[in-house]
Amino acid sequence: MIERPIHLEFAHRVVFTRGAFSPGNSSLDDVLARAGDAIPRRVLVFVDGGVVGGNQNLLRDITRWFSAKDGELELIGSPVVLPGGEPCKNDWSLVPEIWSEINRSKIDRHSFVLAVGGGAFLDLVGFAASTAHRGVRLVRMPTTSLSQGDGGVGVKNGVNFFGKKNWVGSFAVPFAVVNDLTFLDSLPDKARRAGIIEAIKVALIRDRSFFEEMERRAEQLRELERDALEMVIRKSAGLHVDHIATSGDPYELGSARPLDFGHWTAHKLEQISGFSIGHGEAVAVGMAVDLVYSKRIGLISAEDCQRILRLIESVGFSVFHESLVLREDGELHVLKGLEEFREHLGGQLTITLVPEIGRKLEVNEMDKNEICAAIEELQMDSFAKTK
């Protein structure tokens, strides 16, 4: 047997700016220049149709911005507009469509694909880019609070298959992530708020002081004040990137996924509801289930549990959704999410729980009876608040 270690080093770049395609903004070309390639650098742009709808001048601005970079950057054709949102990850036909554009544009491993859109759209384009020519260079430009603070700054790509979230996918470090905070201004309140829950999640597993800062600014966050929201997104993105870069398992070769605290429930809830519940809303509920479960088994104090639930609700999220109590074959449907969560990684079931604010704990089994009791408790509390 011949066995040799292979060491690869990647730079994970995340840039924050406002008005990335405004005249004079050099954030994007500065980061592309880090490739050191001969100019002009060739770029194929894919844009989330939902983002175009909320930013009527976006395609014009992209074209004009690239035109002003004559001799440095070359926009290949016109920006390609494709559907976004979670439904795009359920439409496999979009993958070969992106491959066809990459092939037709003669994009190679020294060219760039720029994806502008929400988290699901970045997952879709990222998967296609990572599998074309065994991987072409991808620059992500997340446009939602969720993607700017969490998914868009990660290294995972995927589409849904067999009715399961991200069943087909890849790991690939993007060449760069450009977070243009201006995009947040055009989002509806629900979408702007969504990223806050992932910030609470990462604070719970990594940074108590960040959690406490969000507590202090809870009212500002509830009102979606720009400074508070941008602070949370910047800090959340930093903590997510730190975890990916320093955890020792960026490609999830092990069985633990700490950044998916609360997500075994959340992913299943999205499916059960036909994706009528947004990812942020689902994560809030999923975290609540795991927190109340942890309280019931004596893992977290009742005081800390209530403190966390209070913050989740005070920034504008619900901790219960009616899909939690839907049944299939006599069992709560959401419980099937446990096995799907294990199956997605393989190996032993590993769930991240929070024993105290700022610290995580991995467990390899969960008591389904106590999960059901936790859901019932959340349902009763929700019913009491509506009376």
Secondary structure as the mmCIF struct_conf table of DSSP 4:
data_model
#
loop_
_struct_conf.conf_type_id
_struct_conf.id
_struct_conf.beg_label_comp_id
_struct_conf.beg_label_asym_id
_struct_conf.beg_label_seq_id
_struct_conf.end_label_comp_id
_struct_conf.end_label_asym_id
_struct_conf.end_label_seq_id
STRN STRN1 VAL A 14 THR A 17
BEND BEND1 ARG A 18 ARG A 18
TURN_TY1_P TURN_TY1_P1 ALA A 20 PHE A 21
BEND BEND2 SER A 22 SER A 22
TURN_TY1_P TURN_TY1_P2 PRO A 23 GLY A 24
HELX_RH_AL_P HELX_RH_AL_P1 SER A 27 LEU A 32
HELX_RH_3T_P HELX_RH_3T_P1 ALA A 33 ALA A 35
HELX_LH_PP_P HELX_LH_PP_P1 ASP A 37 ALA A 38
BEND BEND3 ILE A 39 PRO A 40
STRN STRN2 ARG A 41 ASP A 48
HELX_RH_AL_P HELX_RH_AL_P2 GLY A 49 GLY A 54
TURN_TY1_P TURN_TY1_P3 GLN A 56 ASN A 57
HELX_RH_AL_P HELX_RH_AL_P3 LEU A 58 SER A 67
TURN_TY1_P TURN_TY1_P4 ALA A 68 GLU A 72
STRN STRN3 LEU A 73 LEU A 75
BEND BEND4 GLY A 77 SER A 78
HELX_LH_PP_P HELX_LH_PP_P2 PRO A 79 PRO A 79
STRN STRN4 VAL A 80 LEU A 82
BEND BEND5 GLY A 85 GLY A 85
HELX_RH_3T_P HELX_RH_3T_P2 GLU A 86 ASN A 90
TURN_TY1_P TURN_TY1_P5 TRP A 92 SER A 93
HELX_RH_AL_P HELX_RH_AL_P4 LEU A 94 ARG A 104
TURN_TY1_P TURN_TY1_P6 SER A 105 LYS A 106
TURN_TY1_P TURN_TY1_P7 ARG A 109 HIS A 110
BEND BEND6 SER A 111 SER A 111
STRN STRN5 PHE A 112 GLY A 117
HELX_RH_AL_P HELX_RH_AL_P5 GLY A 119 THR A 131
HELX_RH_3T_P HELX_RH_3T_P3 ALA A 132 ARG A 134
STRN STRN6 ARG A 137 PRO A 142
BEND BEND7 THR A 144 THR A 144
HELX_RH_AL_P HELX_RH_AL_P6 SER A 145 GLY A 149
TURN_TY1_P TURN_TY1_P8 ASP A 150 ASP A 150
HELX_RH_3T_P HELX_RH_3T_P4 GLY A 151 VAL A 153
BEND BEND8 GLY A 154 VAL A 155
STRN STRN7 LYS A 156 PHE A 161
TURN_TY1_P TURN_TY1_P9 PHE A 162 GLY A 163
STRN STRN8 LYS A 164 PHE A 171
BEND BEND9 PHE A 175 PHE A 175
STRN STRN9 ALA A 176 ASP A 180
HELX_RH_3T_P HELX_RH_3T_P5 LEU A 181 SER A 186
BEND BEND10 LEU A 187 LEU A 187
HELX_RH_AL_P HELX_RH_AL_P7 ASP A 189 ARG A 206
HELX_RH_AL_P HELX_RH_AL_P8 ARG A 208 ARG A 216
TURN_TY1_P TURN_TY1_P10 ARG A 217 ARG A 217
HELX_RH_AL_P HELX_RH_AL_P9 ALA A 218 ARG A 222
TURN_TY1_P TURN_TY1_P11 GLU A 223 LEU A 224
HELX_RH_AL_P HELX_RH_AL_P10 ARG A 226 THR A 246
BEND BEND11 SER A 247 GLY A 248
TURN_TY1_P TURN_TY1_P12 PRO A 250 TYR A 251
BEND BEND12 GLY A 254 SER A 255
HELX_RH_3T_P HELX_RH_3T_P6 PRO A 258 ASP A 260
TURN_TY1_P TURN_TY1_P13 PHE A 261 GLY A 262
HELX_RH_AL_P HELX_RH_AL_P11 HIS A 263 ILE A 272
TURN_TY1_P TURN_TY1_P14 SER A 273 PHE A 275
BEND BEND13 ILE A 277 ILE A 277
HELX_RH_AL_P HELX_RH_AL_P12 HIS A 279 ARG A 296
TURN_TY1_P TURN_TY1_P15 ILE A 297 GLY A 298
BEND BEND14 LEU A 299 ILE A 300
HELX_RH_AL_P HELX_RH_AL_P13 ALA A 302 SER A 314
TURN_TY1_P TURN_TY1_P16 VAL A 315 GLY A 316
BEND BEND15 VAL A 319 VAL A 319
HELX_RH_3T_P HELX_RH_3T_P7 GLU A 322 VAL A 325
STRN STRN10 ARG A 327 GLU A 328
TURN_TY1_P TURN_TY1_P17 ASP A 329 GLY A 330
STRN STRN11 GLU A 331 LEU A 332
HELX_RH_3T_P HELX_RH_3T_P8 HIS A 333 LEU A 335
HELX_RH_AL_P HELX_RH_AL_P14 LYS A 336 LEU A 345
BEND BEND16 GLY A 347 GLN A 348
STRN STRN12 ILE A 351 GLU A 356
TURN_TY1_P TURN_TY1_P18 ILE A 357 GLY A 358
STRN STRN13 ARG A 359 VAL A 363
BEND BEND17 ASN A 364 ASN A 364
HELX_RH_AL_P HELX_RH_AL_P15 LYS A 368 THR A 386
#
